[in-house]
């Protein structure tokens, strides 16, 4: 087999996007269901009697094993994180609008005039600047959670890594993170390892305010002893985590619908105030009922009201346990 990437494209078809050539670089398989993509590739190898090995490499994938094939680089499986309804189209359309705007086109001719008007108000963009608009959303850079000394930190939270569109105005760069639809995710990151590790299980549950016994709804391996919930501490932790996830050094543009646009200039991190965190804010997994945990709160982010869901769940029907933390925002 000379061209592994071509063969994998035949196997996966339109279900996945492949990056890397398999010779100089690892092959990265991005799909909505990476476990299913991995199964298809393994079935192809078994049918063709191709020798391979499935192994865990933390440096390449935080939760899914990679495949080693003799004579080739590794095959890595990653999820495609959607931008929300119409998100990709929004990115393309706004790029065109901004290019027309800097080219002197009348605002009435633009698809997202409402966004451009808000950008003029908040970040003072001007057609006189003649900026270049660079699309960078396809980078889809992975964000990783680290847990140390009782604090969760989020990697890749600066404008340079969160950007969907970058405005290049001479030597100045302005990073735009785009959100579209009523609700949208600002974080999807692997977290199950902290709940499974006996050294961190009790601490991470207490960090969020969870009852470690009730987390047994995910499976007995997730049961642990926890102190009575300290909701004041948990609220402070969630505020810190939400601020990190929102990012810094970035312009966040959320278009909920036509003429309902919020442009937020987040240079030094988002100002987050969470309210209403009580025992009733917590939803736990129950066998045969639900396979996820959730923390529901109200919040103010830079003075604007939101409903927030901190979701602990898998992304496929086969997933077990709180594999990912996904933070869902609904602007009020």
N, C-alpha and C positions, 0 to 999 in steps of 0.2 A: 504494500500500500504506500504509494508515493505521496499522495496529496490527502492528508487526513482531514483537513478543513473542508475540502470539497465533498468528501464522503459524508461528513457530519451534516453538512447543509442538506444533502439528499435525505438523510434520516430524519432530521428535525423539521425540514420544510419551513413554513411560515411561522411555526411556533416559537422560533428563537432567532436572535441576532447573534452572529459570531464575530469575534474580534481576535486578532493575532493569527499568525500563520502556522503555528505548531512546530516550526523549525527553529527560528530565532527567538520567538516569543511564545508564551503560554497561549493556548486557545481559551478565550473567555466566552462562555455560552450564557447569554442573557435571555430570560424568558419569564412569563407570568407565573409558571409553576416549575421551579428549578428541580424539584424532586422527580417530577414526571420526565423532564428533559434528561436527567441523569439515568433514569430507568431505560429510556429509549436507546441511549447511547450504549449502555451496558448490554442490552439485548442484542444490539447490532454486533458488538464485539464477540459475544458468546456464539451467535449464529455463524459468524465468520471465523470462529476459532482464533481470535486475536487475543494474545496475552496482555492482560492489563491488571492493575492493582488499584483498589479504592482505599485511600488513606487520608487521615486528617492532617491538615497543615494549617495551623492557626494563622500563619503569616499570609496565607492566600485566601482562606475562607473561614469566617468565625464560627460557622455552624454546620456546613455541609462538606462532606469529604470530596477530595479532588481525585481525578483518575490519572494514573501513570501508565503510559504506553511506551513500550520499548522503541527507541529511535526517535521519539518526539518529546516535546515539552509537555507540561501538565495541562489537563483539561479542567477548567475551573467553572463552576456553575454559580451564577448570580441572578438575583431577581431584578425584574424591570419594575421600578417604582413609578407609577403613573402620576402625572401632575394634577390629575383631577379632570372632570368633564371638560373637554375642549382645551385642555392645558397646552398640548403640543401645538395645536392650531393657533392658540393665543400667542405663543412665542413667535411663530412664523409671521403672523399678521402684524404684531406690534413691531417687529423688526422692520418690516416693509414700511409701516407708518412712520417710524422714526427716520428712516432713510429719506422718505418723501418730505418729512418735516424739515430736516436739515438741508434738503434740496430746494426749499422755498415753497413747497406745495401749500395751498390753502387748507386750513384745518377742516373745512366742510367736506373735503374730498377724502378724508381719512376714515378708515374702518373703526378705529378706536380713538376718536376725537376726545371722548371723555377722559381717557387715560392721559393723553398728551396735555390736556388742560390742567389736570391735577398735578402732573409733573412740572409744568410751568410754575404753578403756585408754590409747590413744596420744595423742589430742588432747583428751581430757577433755570430750567433748560431754555436755550435760546437758539433759534434757527441760525443766528449769526455765528455760532460756534463751529458749525460745519463738522460735527463729530462723525467718526466712523462707528458703525454698529456691528458688533461681533457676536454671533450666536455661539453659546458655549454650554447650553443645557444638556447636550448629548454626552458631556463628560460624566454626568451622573456619579459623582465621586462619593464613595462609601463613607458613612459616618459611623464611628466606633465608640462604644461606651467603655470607660475605664472606671473601676471602683476601688478607691483607696482611702484609708483613714475616715471612713464614713461618708464619703462624698462621691457622687457620680459626676464624671466629666465627659463632655461630648467633643469628639475630634471634628475637624473640617467644618468649623462654625464661623469662618471669616468670609467676607464678600468674595474673595478670590476663588473660593471653592463652592460657594452657594450660588454663584451667578448663573443666570440663564441667558441674559444679554449684557454685554459690557460696552459702555460708551467710551470710546477712545478719543479724547479731546486734547490734542497735542500730547503733552507728557502726563496728563491727568486721566485717571481711569475711574469710571463710576459703575459699580456692580449692581445689576438689577435682578432681584429674585421675584419671579412671577407666580401668582396664585390665581386660579379662576374656579368658580363654582361656589355654591353656598357654603360648603365645608371643604377643608383641605388638610392634608397631613404636613406637618413641619419636621417630623422625625420618624424614621423607621430603622431601628437598630437592634442587633442581637443582644439579649439580656439574660437568657435562660441559664447561662453558665454560673451566674452569681447566685441564682436560686438553688442550683443543684450542688454547689460546692459547700460541704459542711462548714468550712472556715468562714463563709460569708452569708450562708442561708438566713440565719436569724437576723444578722445585721441589715441585710438588704430589705428584708420584709419590714423591719422596724423603720428603716429609712423612709419607706412609702406609707407606713401606718397600717400595714396588713396584719391580720391575724394568721400566724403561721400554721395553725391547725386547719383553718378553713381553706388554706391554699392546697390542702390535700385533695381537693376536688380535681386537681390536675393529675393526680397519681400519688401513691404513698411516698414516692421518692421526694416529693415537694413538701412533705409535712416537717415542721420544725417548731421548736418552742420559742415564743416571743414574749417580750414584756408587754404590759397593757399599752395600747396605742397612745402615743403622744402626738395629738393632732396639731399642736402648735409647731412642734419640730417638723412634722411631716409637711405642713403647709410651707414652711421656710424652705425645705428641701425641694418641693415641687416648684416653688417660685424660682429658685436658682436654676433648676434643671430646664424649666420652660424658657427662661431668659437665654440660657446657653443655646438651646435648640433653635430659638428664633434667629440667633446670629448677631454679628456685629460687623461694622464696616460695610454695610449693604443697604440698598434701598429695596424695601419689600412693597410690591405692588399687588394689591388684591382687588380683582374685579369680580364683584358678586353678581352683578347683572348690569345692563346698560344704565349709565348715569348713577351707578352706585359703586364708586371706586375709592379705595383708600391707599394713599401713598405714604409710607412711613420711612423716615430717614433714621436708620438705626446704626449710628456710628459707634457708640460706646456700649452697646447692648440694650436690650429692651427692658423697660421698667415694668415689672410684673407684680400685680397685687392679686392674690387669690383669696376668695371669701367663701364661706359656707362649707368648709371641710368638716364633716362629722362622720360618725359611724355609718350614717345612711348614704354617704357618698360612695361607699364601696360595694362592688358587685363581685361575687366569688364564683369560681367554676363549680359546677355540680354535675356529677356523672349522669348522663342521659338527659340533662337539661341544657347546659351550656358548657363550652370548652374554653372559656376565656374569663379573665378578670378585668375589672374596669374601675377607674376612679373618676367620678364625675364632679366637676367643680365649676364655679363661675369665676371669671377673672377680668381684670382690667390690664390691658397691654398698651402701654403708652397712652393711657387715658381712654381707650376704646373698650367697650364691653364685649366679652366672648363667653361662650360655653366651651369647656375643655373636657375632652375624654382622653385619659391616659389608659390606653388599651394594652393588655398583656395577652398575646395570642399567637397562634401560628398564622400562616398565610395560605395554607392548603388544607384540604380535608384530612390529609394523613398526618399533619403536624400534631404533636403531643406536647403539652406544657406551654409555659409562657415564653415561647421562642423569641418573640420580638416585642419591644416596646414601641408602640406607634402612638404619636400624639396628634389627635384630631381637633381642629379648631373650627368653631362656627362663630363668625362675627355677627353681633346683634345689631 
